[in-house]
Structures are given as structure tokens and as C-alpha cells.
Amino acid sequence: MIALKRILVATDFGEAAGVALDYGREFARTFGASLEVLHVCDNAIARGLGVDGFVADYSELQRDLEAGARKKLDALLDDEDRTMLKANPVLMISATPAMAIVQYAKDSRADLILMGTHGRGGVAHLLMGSVAERVVRFAPCPVLTVRHPEREFVLPDALIAVAKA
């Protein structure tokens, strides 16, 4: 028997991440699990270290990035998510999003990670790598990756009611 108590959805606020959140909500409802929605905000301050002793001050930029991310995270979750699914928005700051997601999953003892993937191939994948691929490689629990557009796996409740009738 599969027992899922803590579901972690990692989001970059893209379309594929939105679909992963839909999946996360359904898994949380089905298994009576709590839902955590994690966004890893870039650490602009860490990137501010320059060459030849030059250090840029990105503290205001960092505050703006974090404030914007918090607003987006809060907007993703509605009252039903917060009450029924015990959904919790989580914001982390890191220059390495994949490792931050993996560490958070370990620390929170997540049973499942859901995340979107852009499905880049070829040169784009070689140059940018894949956060989802690294999370799959190092995660302490199963990872479900979702591409957009996805296969119709999560059906709206109205379609389920019609199918049962």
C-alpha cells in the first residue's frame, strides 16, 4: 500500500508547474496528505560577487525578487487549498534550485515531489541542464515530473461525475 502524507510541489510559476500543482492537489485529496508548494528564488546577492574585487550590492533587487515570489506563491493557493489540503507556501533562497528542492524534501520528509519540466532537448539541455533531472537524480523520495501540455490524467470533478453516471 502506498502511504503519502506529505506532498511537495516545486514551482517556477510556469505552465508545467501549474499542471504539477493540479496533480499535487489531486494526490493530496486522494491520500489525505498535506501539500507544500515550494519556490526557490534566485540568490542575487551570491551572484553579486564580481571580478577583481568588485562587489555589486543586489540587496534591493533580492528583496524585490523575494517579495514578488511571495505574492505569486500566495496567489497559487486558495482558501480551500489552505484548509482542506493544509497547503503551505514555502519560499527558499538559493543559487542552486535543484539542490534546494532536494534538501527541503529531505528536511520536511516529503513522500513525493511533483514538478513541471520544460522538456528541453539538444543544445538547450546541454547548456542549461535540467532542474527536474537533478531533482530526480538526488531526491530522497519518488519524483513525478509533468510536461505541458500533459496527458489528461487529472480530470475535472464534473467529468468524473458524468463518467460514473
C-alpha positions in Angstrom: 0.0 0.0 0.0 1.2 3.5 -0.8 1.0 6.0 2.0 1.5 9.6 1.1 1.4 12.1 4.0 3.5 15.0 2.6 3.3 16.1 -1.0 5.8 18.7 -2.2 5.2 20.6 -5.4 8.1 22.6 -6.7 7.1 25.6 -8.8 8.8 28.1 -11.1 5.4 29.6 -11.8 5.4 28.3 -15.4 2.7 26.4 -17.2 4.2 22.9 -16.5 4.5 23.8 -12.8 0.8 24.8 -12.8 -0.1 21.4 -14.1 2.1 19.8 -11.5 0.2 21.7 -8.8 -3.1 20.3 -10.2 -1.6 16.8 -9.8 -0.4 17.7 -6.3 -3.8 18.8 -5.2 -5.4 15.6 -6.5 -2.7 13.4 -4.8 -3.3 15.3 -1.5 -7.1 14.9 -1.8 -6.8 11.2 -2.7 -4.4 10.3 0.1 -5.4 12.8 2.7 -1.9 14.3 2.6 -0.7 17.8 3.3 0.5 19.9 0.4 3.6 22.1 0.4 4.3 24.4 -2.6 7.9 25.4 -2.8 9.5 28.1 -4.9 13.3 28.6 -4.9 14.1 32.2 -5.5 17.4 33.0 -7.1 20.1 34.3 -4.7 21.1 37.5 -6.5 23.4 38.5 -3.6 25.5 35.4 -4.2 25.8 36.3 -7.8 26.9 39.8 -6.9 30.5 38.8 -6.3 32.5 40.2 -9.2 35.9 40.0 -10.7 38.9 41.9 -9.4 37.4 42.6 -6.0 34.3 44.4 -7.4 31.2 43.6 -5.4 27.8 44.7 -6.5 25.1 45.4 -4.0 22.0 43.5 -5.0 20.2 43.6 -1.6 17.3 45.8 -3.0 17.0 43.5 -6.0 16.9 40.5 -3.7 14.2 42.0 -1.6 12.1 42.7 -4.7 12.7 39.2 -6.1 11.6 37.7 -2.7 8.5 39.9 -2.4 7.4 39.1 -5.9 7.8 35.4 -5.4 5.9 35.5 -2.1 3.0 37.2 -3.8 2.9 34.7 -6.6 3.1 31.8 -4.1 0.3 33.2 -2.1 -1.8 33.7 -5.2 -1.3 30.0 -6.2 -3.1 28.8 -3.1 -6.8 29.5 -2.4 -8.7 29.1 0.9 -9.7 25.5 0.1 -6.1 24.6 -0.5 -5.1 26.0 2.8 -8.0 24.4 4.9 -8.7 21.1 3.2 -5.2 20.2 2.0 -3.3 22.0 4.7 -1.4 23.7 1.9 1.6 25.7 2.9 3.6 28.1 0.6 7.3 27.8 1.1 10.0 30.2 -0.3 13.7 29.3 -0.2 16.6 31.4 -1.5 19.4 29.6 -3.3 21.7 29.8 -6.3 21.1 26.1 -7.0 17.4 25.4 -7.2 17.6 21.6 -7.7 19.7 21.1 -4.5 17.5 23.4 -2.5 14.4 21.3 -3.6 16.2 18.1 -2.7 17.3 19.5 0.7 13.8 20.8 1.5 12.3 17.4 0.6 14.8 15.7 3.0 14.2 18.2 5.8 10.4 18.1 5.5 10.3 14.3 5.0 8.3 14.6 1.8 6.8 11.4 0.5 6.5 12.6 -3.1 7.8 15.5 -5.2 5.9 16.8 -8.1 7.3 19.3 -10.6 7.0 20.6 -14.1 9.6 20.1 -16.7 10.1 22.1 -19.9 11.3 19.2 -21.9 14.2 21.0 -23.4 16.4 18.9 -25.7 19.6 19.1 -27.5 21.8 22.2 -27.1 19.4 23.9 -24.7 19.5 21.0 -22.3 23.3 20.8 -22.7 23.8 24.5 -21.9 21.1 24.9 -19.2 20.8 21.5 -17.8 17.6 20.5 -16.1 16.5 21.2 -12.6 14.0 18.4 -12.8 16.6 15.9 -13.9 18.9 16.8 -11.0 16.0 16.6 -8.5 15.1 13.1 -9.9 18.8 12.1 -9.6 19.2 13.2 -5.9 15.8 13.2 -4.3 15.1 11.2 -1.2 11.7 10.2 -2.4 9.8 9.5 -5.7 9.5 12.4 -8.2 6.7 12.8 -10.7 7.6 15.2 -13.5 4.9 16.7 -15.7 5.2 18.3 -19.1 2.9 20.9 -20.5 0.7 20.2 -22.4 0.2 17.0 -20.5 -1.8 13.8 -21.0 -5.3 14.2 -19.5 -4.6 12.4 -16.2 -6.3 14.7 -13.8 -9.9 15.2 -14.8 -12.2 17.9 -13.5 -14.7 16.7 -10.9 -17.6 17.3 -13.3 -16.1 14.9 -15.9 -15.7 12.2 -13.2 -19.4 12.6 -12.1 -20.5 12.3 -15.7 -18.3 9.2 -16.3 -19.8 7.5 -13.2 -23.4 8.2 -14.3 
